[in-house]
Each structure stands twice: as structure tokens, then as C-alpha cells.
Amino acid sequence: MNGGTEYFPASRPWTEEGGAVRLHGSKCAHCGVAAFPPHPSCPACGAEGSQDTVQLSPVGTLYTFSEIHIAPKGFVTPYAVGYVDLPEGVRLFGQIETPAADLRLGQQVAVTLGPVRADASGRMVISYKFKGLP
Amino acid sequence: MTLAAIAGVGMTKFGKQTGRTIEDIGREALVRAMKDAGVARDGIDEVFCGSSYGGPLIGQRILRDLGMTGIPITNVENACSSGAAALREACWAVKAGRADAIAVLGVEKLTRLGGGTLPLEPTDVEVNLGNVMPAVYAMRARRYMHETGATARHLAMIAVKAHEYGARNPNAQFQNRITVDDVMRARMVADPLTLYMCCPTGDGAAAVIVTSEKRARELGAKPVRVEASVLQSGLYKTGFRDMASSELTERTSALAYEAAGIGPRDVSVAEVHDAFASAELMYYEALGLCRKGEGAAMIERGDSGPGGRQPVNPSGGLACRGHPVGATGVAQIVEAVWQLRGEAGERQVPGAKVALTHCTGGGISGLDHGACAVHVLTS
């Protein structure tokens, strides 16, 4: 372990304001479809070079989740994961800091930042995650 | 519309074969299929070889030691659908008149990769954040259960049925019977999926000889006809999509039914992609074998089990026959042909006339699945 950190994605497409984490997505100026991570062209209508950067909402709805007990090297099991729907029409996959036993479908979750795994050299990888809101 | 005939089939036993090379495993299946068809080395015009983790030139590596190189060999990678996608290429090549007899191979040696979940593409966003194949299915399972009222016991019933059939298949990786309690008490892999609800890691190969109907008659085989061979890929969505159903399987099977001129009720036996028990329930619905939301009722009634209305996965499926990824789509065809010829032994579906095979999968962010192939075969 060498104690350093890295980020995923490396471009760190997010900002933190007063404890709220807002991810930076892309939104097509032509058809309005949003995406995260930001796309260079629109996967919905195919428009190129018309992607605006948008700050996505810091809170979303938990569509579904699981708790993983067998995982590749670098991940500490068990860990909860899920799909979170943001109001902009984007569905994100991510780890959830809240124990799976305390999660339920349809609940509100907040975007946060934290370690998701260790890389091959033992450095922690920081990325966006979620935590359940009461 | 008849595309081609299957003149011969063969497979290895599926399971951990750590003492053999992947080439050796592939050759065994190919030689069995050629003997079954009664076709000699010089009777094969082309080869399509499906494998996901077999590495470069897997087909050539298998054929080299049989002295069969020189002819066109095409290697096909499409994750779990690799073998089924290879078969589709062969069927349409025969239909186009380009070849009279094509050997299709599906081969994989997953024990080369070490244990655990399948390695996925490291550039994928979700893979970087810790998604694994069991979790992909587990999250869909939870949503499906939430929307339909199906329970973990229904998933366990699928696993029990798979083992009942596996016990009747001498080529299956697992040939032991288990109970619902065994499944429920087993180690958790990705909640709600326990170990017995997940397909195993294993090695194996399957091969079929695809010919024109004329060549099949000349070979004197009891030919089986391929009436539909359809491949589709998942749609990319950055937004919301219904994960409690499979749009990709619905779309692919609808095209296959149309091409074959049949409906779901005409299917006597189906081999479906039960990589995880929850998927089999969802695919009953997506393939139209039951109505939406009634997958749990179908397994409760025993419709898909021995003696049922429409037996599903009499081979034991991916759960028990095993799932050497690229081999699976071809192994499903081998089982379908045995069923249609009445050669399936203890697991024979009486009077099977129409068989459907369904092979899908591939973990990739934003898609239902990477690929889906559906074949319809008739006797």
C-alpha cells in the first residue's frame, strides 16, 4: 500500500458544494437526452458536437439494488450496489454506503464520494457512490 | 422459412477439465459431430468457431491437428452468445448457397481464468465501480420480484428443476438432485441469488454440422431443420429502462417466431439462457411461454419441468449442464437436436416436434445484454 489515491473517472466529473455532490453529465442540445459520464456525441439521436455540460441532481431514487458477496480482487465484500434514477433522466450504477438490509426500492439516495476499490498497486480508487437518505 | 439442416451433433461432457487443453476439448466435440453426421474431413466446406475467452485463432488451433485447415475458418466472439452467433453465420451461409456443409463449434475453457466471477471489460464504467455478472442479474431479480410478487422460493424452485434435469443428463456438470431448502440455505453470491441459483464455471465444447437440406438427405441422417436463426443486440440507454423484463429477448424471439411461422404455443421444448435462476423466470415471459408477470406461476404449476406442458432446459440448462460461455449456444442446439430425434434418454420430452433455443448475455453498461440469439428447430 502506498497511500496515494486515484479517481474514477480520472477526469473527476463532479463538484462538491456544501456537502452535496453534483455529477457533471452531458445533455444533447438537439434532443435533450442526458448521459453520464459525459458523452462526446448523443447516443440517442446521434448528434455530434452538440453536447452541453449539465450538473446533475445530488439526490435520486433507488430503482433496484443487491449486495455482492463474491467480487474481483480489490473490492471488499460484502458491498451494496444499485441503480439510481436522477431527475434528469439518467440512471447510474454505483456502490451504496448504506447496508443492504437498510435499503428499499424507491427510497431517496444522495450522491457522495468515497473509496470503491483498491487498484493493482493497492492504491484506493475514489469515485461517486450513494448513501440512503432517511 | 427453412434455412438449413443440422446433419450431426456432438459435445463433450461439461465441467472442470483442468488436465486438457482447450484445443483438445474442441476437437473431441467436432469429431463427435462429424461422426454423427457421417461426414468426412473433406466434406466440410467452412468452419465457424464461437468462443469468448478462447484467444486468437481458436478455430485454427482446434482444426490444425485434425489436418482440416485450408478452408475458410471464422472465429466469432459475442460473449455468452458466441456459439449461437457462429451458428447463425453458418445457417445463412448455407442458405445463401455459399457452402453445403459447415462445422460450427462452441468452445471454452473457463478454468484457465482462475475462479470467481467472469472477468469483464476493464474500460466499462460499471465494472470499474464493482459490478459483476451475478449482481447484474440479482438487481434485475429484485426489481422483478418487487413488480410481480415472485419470491426467492420461486428462484429456488427453478434451481431444483434444473438439478432434476441435470441428474438425467450424462453430459451435465452437475448431476445431483437438491431441495428448495438446500438452495435457500446455500451461500449468498449476490442477494437474492444464492450459489445454486448461479451457473457454474466450467469447460466444454459442442459442435454441429450445418448442411443444405439436399446434403443432409445424401448423408442419410435424420435431419433437423433450422426454421429461424435470429441475432440482435441490446439497445443503449443512458436513462430509465424496465429491468423487470427483457426487451432484447422479446424483440429477438418475436423475429424468430415470425421467421419460423410459429407462435410460442407451438414450442414443444425450449433451451433458454438461465445463467441465473431469476433470468429463467423472466425469459418464460419474454419468450411468450407464459403471460407477463406469470413466470412464478409457471414454475409452481410445473409447466416447465418433467412431464410439464412446455419443458424448459431439459439438458439442465446453464445451471446444471454448465456454462462454458462460448460453447453454450451450440450445446443448446445439440440438446434440441437430440430432443427432436427422440434420443434424449431419461430427459426426453415425449413427441417433441418444435424446439426453441435462446442464448443471450454479455455484461455491458447501458444495454439489456450485449447480444441475443434465438433459433427455432423442427423435426
Contacts between the chains, C-beta under 8 A, distances in Angstrom:
chain1	res1	chain2	res2	distance
A	8	B	128	5.2
A	8	B	129	7.3
A	9	B	125	7.7
A	33	B	238	6.7
A	33	B	239	7.0
A	34	B	238	6.8
A	34	B	239	7.3
A	35	B	238	3.8
A	36	B	238	7.1
A	37	B	125	6.4
A	39	B	238	7.4
A	43	B	236	5.2
A	43	B	238	6.0
A	43	B	366	7.8
A	44	B	238	7.4
A	63	B	143	6.8
A	63	B	240	7.6
A	63	B	243	7.2
A	64	B	139	4.5
A	64	B	140	7.2
A	64	B	142	4.9
A	64	B	143	4.1
A	64	B	146	7.5
A	64	B	243	6.4
A	65	B	139	6.4
A	65	B	142	6.6
A	66	B	135	4.9
A	66	B	138	3.8
A	66	B	139	4.9
A	66	B	142	6.4
A	66	B	190	4.8
A	66	B	191	5.3
A	66	B	192	7.8
A	66	B	193	8.0
A	67	B	188	7.5
A	67	B	190	6.9
A	67	B	191	4.3
A	68	B	130	6.7
A	68	B	132	6.2
A	68	B	134	7.3
A	68	B	135	5.1
A	68	B	138	8.0
A	68	B	190	5.1
A	69	B	187	7.3
A	69	B	188	5.0
A	69	B	189	5.8
A	69	B	190	6.6
A	69	B	191	7.7
A	70	B	116	6.1
A	70	B	117	6.0
A	70	B	132	7.3
A	70	B	134	6.9
A	70	B	189	5.4
A	70	B	190	7.4
A	71	B	116	8.0
A	71	B	117	7.1
A	71	B	130	6.3
A	71	B	132	5.9
A	72	B	116	6.8
A	72	B	117	6.7
A	72	B	119	7.4
A	72	B	132	6.9
A	75	B	130	5.2
A	78	B	188	8.0
A	79	B	130	6.4
A	81	B	129	7.6
A	81	B	130	6.0
A	81	B	131	6.4
A	81	B	135	5.7
A	81	B	139	7.3
A	82	B	139	6.8
A	83	B	139	6.3
A	83	B	243	7.3
A	85	B	240	5.8
A	89	B	238	8.0
A	89	B	239	4.4
A	89	B	240	6.8
A	90	B	238	5.9
A	90	B	239	6.0
A	91	B	237	7.8
A	91	B	238	7.4
A	91	B	239	5.9
A	91	B	240	5.5
A	91	B	241	7.5
A	93	B	125	7.3
A	93	B	126	4.5
A	93	B	129	6.2
A	93	B	131	5.8
A	93	B	365	6.9
A	94	B	129	5.6
A	95	B	129	6.1
A	95	B	130	5.6
A	100	B	191	6.1
A	105	B	142	7.2
A	105	B	143	7.2
A	105	B	146	5.3
A	116	B	128	7.7
A	116	B	129	5.6
A	116	B	130	6.0
A	117	B	128	8.0
A	117	B	130	6.3
A	125	B	128	7.7
A	127	B	128	7.4
A	127	B	129	6.0
